[in-house]
Amino acid sequence: MSPTLRTAYEAEMGAAESLRRAGALDAAFGHLERAHILGQQYVATHMRTHLAMLRIGIARRDAREIIGQIVRLPAAAIGSALGVAPGGNTGGANVGFFTQMEIPPDLKALLDPR
């Protein structure tokens, strides 16, 4: 992961954690979705993001999200390791495992800095 991408990923994760602690769970999850887009190609960041999403699911008492994240954890490790994580996928239980999604322009510039 490039230093620029790492900085952006850590900023999203930091914002998510601050918002989670403040009880703003929906806003926190939004930052986790952005972090997921940035980190899904790398096993460690992909797993870290899904663990944080699981934590939000537990805080919300959202069974669908909890189960979805528990199932996604091993799939995330395998998908990243094999290089088959779908681009733009936001990682929540409301999105299919292999669904490719439009990448927001600011994140796309970080992922494809030509």
C-alpha positions as CSV (number, residue, x, y, z in Angstrom):
1,M,0.0,0.0,0.0
2,S,1.4,3.4,-1.0
3,P,2.0,6.0,1.7
4,T,-0.7,8.2,0.2
5,L,-3.2,5.4,0.1
6,R,-2.3,4.3,3.7
7,T,-2.8,7.9,4.9
8,A,-6.2,8.1,3.3
9,Y,-7.2,4.7,4.7
10,E,-6.1,5.6,8.2
11,A,-8.0,8.9,8.0
12,E,-11.2,7.1,7.2
13,M,-10.6,4.5,9.9
14,G,-9.8,7.3,12.4
15,A,-12.9,9.3,11.5
16,A,-15.0,6.1,11.8
17,E,-13.6,5.3,15.3
18,S,-14.2,8.9,16.5
19,L,-17.8,8.9,15.3
20,R,-18.4,5.4,16.8
21,R,-17.2,6.6,20.2
22,A,-19.5,9.6,19.9
23,G,-22.5,7.3,19.1
24,A,-22.8,8.4,15.5
25,L,-22.9,4.9,14.2
26,D,-24.4,5.6,10.7
27,A,-21.8,8.3,10.0
28,A,-19.1,6.0,11.3
29,F,-20.2,3.2,9.0
30,G,-20.1,5.5,6.1
31,H,-16.4,6.1,6.7
32,L,-15.8,2.4,7.1
33,E,-17.4,1.9,3.6
34,R,-14.9,4.4,2.2
35,A,-12.0,2.6,4.1
36,H,-13.2,-0.7,2.6
37,I,-12.9,0.7,-0.9
38,L,-9.4,1.9,-0.2
39,G,-8.2,-1.2,1.7
40,Q,-9.9,-4.2,0.1
41,Q,-7.0,-5.2,-2.1
42,Y,-4.8,-5.8,1.0
43,V,-5.5,-8.6,3.4
44,A,-4.7,-6.8,6.7
45,T,-6.6,-3.6,5.9
46,H,-9.5,-5.5,4.4
47,M,-9.9,-7.7,7.6
48,R,-9.5,-4.6,9.8
49,T,-12.3,-2.8,8.0
50,H,-14.7,-5.8,8.3
51,L,-13.9,-6.2,12.0
52,A,-14.8,-2.5,12.5
53,M,-18.0,-3.0,10.5
54,L,-18.8,-6.0,12.8
55,R,-18.3,-3.8,15.8
56,I,-20.8,-1.3,14.4
57,G,-23.2,-4.1,13.7
58,I,-22.9,-5.3,17.3
59,A,-23.4,-1.7,18.6
60,R,-26.5,-1.4,16.5
61,R,-27.7,-4.8,17.5
62,D,-28.2,-5.4,13.8
63,A,-28.3,-9.2,13.3
64,R,-28.1,-8.9,9.5
65,E,-24.9,-6.9,9.7
66,I,-23.4,-9.1,12.4
67,I,-24.0,-12.3,10.4
68,G,-22.9,-10.6,7.2
69,Q,-19.6,-9.4,8.7
70,I,-18.9,-12.8,10.3
71,V,-19.3,-14.4,7.0
72,R,-17.3,-11.7,5.2
73,L,-14.2,-12.0,7.4
74,P,-12.9,-15.3,6.0
75,A,-14.1,-14.3,2.5
76,A,-12.3,-11.0,2.8
77,A,-9.0,-12.6,3.6
78,I,-9.3,-15.1,0.8
79,G,-10.5,-12.5,-1.8
80,S,-7.7,-10.1,-1.0
81,A,-5.0,-12.8,-1.0
82,L,-6.2,-14.0,-4.4
83,G,-6.7,-10.5,-5.8
84,V,-10.4,-10.9,-6.5
85,A,-11.9,-8.3,-4.3
86,P,-14.5,-6.4,-6.4
87,G,-13.6,-2.7,-7.0
88,G,-15.7,-0.1,-5.3
89,N,-17.6,-2.6,-3.1
90,T,-18.5,-0.9,0.1
91,G,-18.4,-4.1,2.2
92,G,-21.6,-3.9,4.2
93,A,-24.1,-6.7,4.5
94,N,-26.5,-4.8,2.2
95,V,-24.1,-5.4,-0.7
96,G,-23.4,-8.6,-2.5
97,F,-19.9,-10.2,-2.0
98,F,-18.9,-9.8,-5.6
99,T,-20.8,-6.7,-6.5
100,Q,-18.7,-4.1,-8.2
101,M,-19.7,-0.5,-7.5
102,E,-18.9,2.9,-8.7
103,I,-15.9,4.3,-6.9
104,P,-16.3,7.9,-5.6
105,P,-14.0,10.2,-7.7
106,D,-11.8,11.3,-4.7
107,L,-11.1,7.6,-3.8
108,K,-10.6,6.6,-7.4
109,A,-7.8,9.2,-7.7
110,L,-6.1,7.6,-4.7
111,L,-6.5,4.1,-6.2
112,D,-5.4,5.0,-9.7
113,P,-3.0,7.9,-9.3
114,R,-1.9,8.2,-13.0
